[in-house]
Amino acid sequence: MRVMLAEDSTLLREGLVRLLAEEGHEILAAVGDGDALLAAVAAAERPPDVVVVDVRMPPTHTDEGLRAALEIRRSHPGVGVLVLSQYVEKRYATELITAETAGVGYLLKDRVAQVDEFLDALDRIADGGAAFDPEVVRQLLMRSSHADPLSRLTPRERDVLGHMAQGRTNAATATQLHISQSAVEKHVNAIFEKLDLSDTSGYSRRVLAVLRYLGS
């Protein structure tokens, strides 16, 4: 996998570089601000498979990273974007999630300490899937709880929706919720019916469709 990193913490940035290199990934660039990331993407002979970007970076330490991520999504829609943050930036998370293309993730930085989950999320995003921290999903669900169609979901359907939004498969959701896979499939069908979402052919497209609705 070809990866670019943008993280202003030198310690975390170098740690990610070492981790990904040990996993056999190619690090095309590791920079400390959003402008440098945009320049690196523009200068590359071919775009990276995934960019990993912090939210707050120099010079203002507000939203430089997310603005760079959104610009990359617009100019290179095939590039996966994994956002790492210490908090949930709902407005920008919604804008990323509701994009037309797949390959988006939003993890809180504490998740990086769980190496296997981080690497799994990166692989999913590179393959066009989605990966969202449970806390990000929880806050987006809370943000959208006023929507009438969402309020029609049962508590179990909301649980299943939360696991779907994290990027879990039906089998993984069944394991987490201690129910059968067929029960999960029934809940998924009910969710789409209640949310007036059309059938989709791909798992990641299904997740993004749900999250697009939650961010509306």
C-alpha positions as CSV (number, residue, x, y, z in Angstrom):
1,M,0.0,0.0,0.0
2,R,1.3,3.5,-0.9
3,V,0.7,5.9,2.0
4,M,1.2,9.6,2.8
5,L,1.0,10.9,6.4
6,A,0.3,14.4,7.7
7,E,0.8,14.8,11.5
8,D,2.4,17.7,13.3
9,S,3.5,15.5,16.3
10,T,6.9,14.3,15.3
11,L,6.7,11.4,17.8
12,L,3.4,10.1,16.5
13,R,4.4,10.8,12.8
14,E,7.6,8.8,13.1
15,G,5.9,6.1,15.0
16,L,3.3,5.7,12.3
17,V,6.1,5.7,9.6
18,R,7.9,2.9,11.4
19,L,4.7,0.9,12.0
20,L,3.6,1.1,8.4
21,A,7.0,0.4,7.0
22,E,7.3,-2.7,9.2
23,E,4.0,-3.9,7.8
24,G,5.5,-3.6,4.3
25,H,3.7,-0.4,3.2
26,E,5.5,2.3,1.1
27,I,5.6,5.7,2.8
28,L,5.6,8.3,0.0
29,A,5.7,11.3,2.3
30,A,5.4,12.1,6.0
31,V,4.8,15.8,6.6
32,G,3.7,18.1,9.4
33,D,1.0,20.3,7.9
34,G,-1.9,20.2,5.4
35,D,-0.2,22.4,2.8
36,A,2.8,20.1,2.7
37,L,0.4,17.1,2.3
38,L,-1.4,18.7,-0.7
39,A,2.0,19.6,-2.3
40,A,3.2,16.0,-1.8
41,V,0.0,14.5,-3.4
42,A,0.3,17.0,-6.3
43,A,3.9,16.2,-6.9
44,A,3.5,12.4,-6.9
45,E,3.8,10.6,-10.2
46,R,0.7,8.7,-9.2
47,P,-1.5,9.4,-6.1
48,P,-1.1,7.4,-2.9
49,D,-3.6,4.7,-2.1
50,V,-4.4,6.3,1.3
51,V,-3.6,9.5,3.2
52,V,-3.5,9.5,6.9
53,V,-4.2,13.0,8.2
54,D,-4.5,14.8,11.6
55,V,-7.3,17.4,12.1
56,R,-5.5,20.2,13.8
57,M,-2.1,21.2,12.3
58,P,0.0,24.4,11.7
59,P,-0.3,27.2,11.2
60,T,-3.6,27.8,13.1
61,H,-4.1,24.4,14.6
62,T,-7.8,24.4,13.8
63,D,-9.0,22.5,10.8
64,E,-6.0,22.5,8.3
65,G,-5.8,18.7,8.2
66,L,-9.5,18.2,7.4
67,R,-9.5,20.9,4.8
68,A,-6.6,19.2,3.1
69,A,-8.4,15.9,3.3
70,L,-11.5,17.4,1.7
71,E,-9.4,18.9,-1.1
72,I,-7.7,15.6,-1.8
73,R,-11.2,13.9,-2.0
74,R,-12.2,16.5,-4.5
75,S,-9.1,16.4,-6.7
76,H,-8.3,12.7,-6.3
77,P,-11.5,10.8,-5.4
78,G,-9.8,7.5,-5.7
79,V,-7.5,8.2,-2.7
80,G,-8.6,6.8,0.6
81,V,-8.6,9.2,3.5
82,L,-8.1,8.1,7.2
83,V,-8.6,11.0,9.6
84,L,-6.9,10.7,13.0
85,S,-8.1,13.1,15.7
86,Q,-8.3,13.6,19.5
87,Y,-12.0,14.7,19.2
88,V,-15.0,14.4,16.9
89,E,-15.3,17.3,14.5
90,K,-18.9,16.6,13.4
91,R,-19.2,19.1,10.6
92,Y,-16.2,17.9,8.7
93,A,-16.8,14.3,9.6
94,T,-20.2,14.7,7.9
95,E,-18.8,16.3,4.9
96,L,-16.3,13.5,4.4
97,I,-18.8,10.8,5.1
98,T,-21.4,12.1,2.7
99,A,-19.0,12.2,-0.3
100,E,-20.0,10.2,-3.3
101,T,-16.9,8.0,-3.3
102,A,-15.9,5.3,-0.8
103,G,-12.7,4.8,1.1
104,V,-13.1,7.0,4.2
105,G,-12.3,6.5,7.9
106,Y,-12.3,8.6,11.1
107,L,-10.5,7.2,14.1
108,L,-9.7,8.8,17.4
109,K,-6.0,8.9,18.2
110,D,-6.4,6.5,21.1
111,R,-7.3,3.9,18.5
112,V,-3.7,4.0,17.1
113,A,-2.6,2.3,20.3
114,Q,-4.6,-0.8,19.2
115,V,-2.3,-1.7,16.3
116,D,-4.3,-4.5,14.7
117,E,-7.5,-2.4,14.6
118,F,-5.7,0.5,13.1
119,L,-4.0,-1.6,10.4
120,D,-7.4,-3.3,9.7
121,A,-9.0,0.1,9.3
122,L,-6.3,1.2,6.9
123,D,-6.7,-1.9,4.8
124,R,-10.5,-1.5,4.6
125,I,-10.1,2.1,3.5
126,A,-7.6,1.2,0.8
127,D,-10.1,-1.4,-0.5
128,G,-12.8,1.2,-0.8
129,G,-14.5,0.5,2.5
130,A,-15.2,2.5,5.6
131,A,-13.8,2.6,9.2
132,F,-15.2,4.8,11.9
133,D,-14.5,4.9,15.6
134,P,-17.5,3.9,17.7
135,E,-17.4,7.3,19.5
136,V,-17.6,9.1,16.2
137,V,-20.6,6.9,15.2
138,R,-22.2,7.5,18.6
139,Q,-22.0,11.3,18.3
140,L,-23.2,11.3,14.7
141,L,-26.2,9.1,15.8
142,M,-26.9,11.6,18.6
143,R,-26.7,14.5,16.2
144,S,-29.2,12.9,13.9
145,S,-31.6,11.6,16.6
146,H,-34.1,14.3,15.7
147,A,-34.8,12.8,12.3
148,D,-38.2,11.1,12.1
149,P,-37.1,8.0,10.1
150,L,-34.2,7.3,12.5
151,S,-36.6,7.5,15.4
152,R,-38.5,4.7,13.9
153,L,-35.7,2.2,14.5
154,T,-35.8,-0.2,17.3
155,P,-33.0,-0.2,19.9
156,R,-31.6,-3.4,18.3
157,E,-31.7,-1.8,14.9
158,R,-29.9,1.2,16.2
159,D,-27.2,-1.2,17.6
160,V,-26.9,-2.9,14.2
161,L,-26.7,0.5,12.5
162,G,-23.9,1.6,14.8
163,H,-21.9,-1.5,13.9
164,M,-22.6,-1.0,10.2
165,A,-21.3,2.5,10.4
166,Q,-18.1,1.3,12.1
167,G,-17.5,-0.7,8.9
168,R,-18.3,-4.1,10.4
169,T,-19.6,-7.0,8.3
170,N,-22.8,-8.7,9.2
171,A,-20.9,-11.7,10.6
172,A,-18.8,-9.4,12.8
173,T,-21.9,-7.5,13.9
174,A,-23.5,-10.8,14.8
175,T,-20.5,-11.8,16.9
176,Q,-20.4,-8.5,18.7
177,L,-24.1,-8.4,19.5
178,H,-24.3,-12.2,20.3
179,I,-27.1,-12.8,17.7
180,S,-27.3,-14.9,14.5
181,Q,-26.1,-13.6,11.2
182,S,-29.6,-14.1,9.7
183,A,-31.0,-11.9,12.5
184,V,-28.5,-9.2,11.6
185,E,-29.5,-9.4,7.9
186,K,-33.2,-9.0,8.9
187,H,-32.3,-5.9,11.0
188,V,-30.3,-4.5,8.1
189,N,-33.2,-4.9,5.7
190,A,-35.5,-3.3,8.2
191,I,-33.1,-0.4,8.6
192,F,-32.9,0.3,4.9
193,E,-36.7,0.1,4.6
194,K,-37.3,2.5,7.5
195,L,-34.6,4.9,6.3
196,D,-36.0,4.8,2.7
197,L,-32.6,3.8,1.3
198,S,-32.3,1.9,-1.9
199,D,-30.5,-1.4,-2.1
200,T,-26.8,-1.2,-2.8
201,S,-24.5,-3.8,-4.3
202,G,-21.4,-3.2,-2.2
203,Y,-20.9,-3.3,1.6
204,S,-18.9,-0.1,1.8
205,R,-21.5,1.7,-0.4
206,R,-24.2,0.5,2.0
207,V,-22.3,1.9,5.0
208,L,-21.8,5.2,3.3
209,A,-25.4,5.4,2.3
210,V,-26.4,5.0,6.0
211,L,-23.9,7.5,7.2
212,R,-24.9,10.0,4.4
213,Y,-28.4,9.9,5.8
214,L,-27.2,10.3,9.4
215,G,-25.2,13.4,8.3
216,S,-28.1,15.0,6.5
